Each structure stands twice: as C-alpha cells, then as structure tokens.
Amino acid sequence: MVVIGFFLLQSPGIILAQSPKPPKQTPELLSQGKKLYEQNCVMCHGPKGDGKGQLGATLKPPPTDFTKPIKQWPYSKGDLNKVFEAITDGVPNTSMVKWSQLSEKDRWALVYMVRGFAPPAKK
C-alpha cells in the first residue's frame, strides 16, 4: 500500500481516502477569508456576495449569489464540501476558475466567508 497525497493506492484498484477534516471556524480564519475574498472574489461575486461584482454582470452564467439560502446555491446545494471543491477545482462551464494554488486552510477560510453571506438556515 502506498499513500500519495490524499489518495490511497491499493492493488488491484484505487481507493480514494477522504479529505482531511475542515479546520474549525475561528475569528482568525474568517478574517483571513474576508481578506482573500476581497483580493480574489469581489470582482465577480461583489462586495455583498450577491454575484453583482464589476465583472459579474458580463459573465454567463452569472456568478453564484451567496446571499441566497445556501441550499439554493447552484453547484453546492448546501454542501460545504462542494463549496470547497468549487473553490479548489473551479466549476465546469462557468467562469469560476480553480483556486488550488491557495492553501487548503485558505480555501476553507473562503468557504466560511461566503457561507456568512447566506441567511441562517431555517430549522
């Protein structure tokens, strides 16, 4: 058995190990997410997270409106792991590019940041 990154290779097939647990959301992580969002995301998603950034109006399909309930987000449907995946790998057939060059912790900081735009989930 050989471990390579997050993949566990085992004969005769390949078994994918689960991604590490997300870091705990902290004020410091949210602060880092805010900084990264302002540097990398605001042009498309807008300062309010509503998808109305300067470039957002020109994109087809438009950027995700993070101010909608999280279960209505088109790609992730409320799954924070899918939000992380979208940030990491981009979203096919959209203008959402991959941000895999950011550290895993920074990508989770962005996940927590954009989740904060959504209204609280109803119980």
Order of alpha helices (4+ residues) and beta strands (2+ residues): beta-beta-beta-alpha-alpha-alpha-alpha
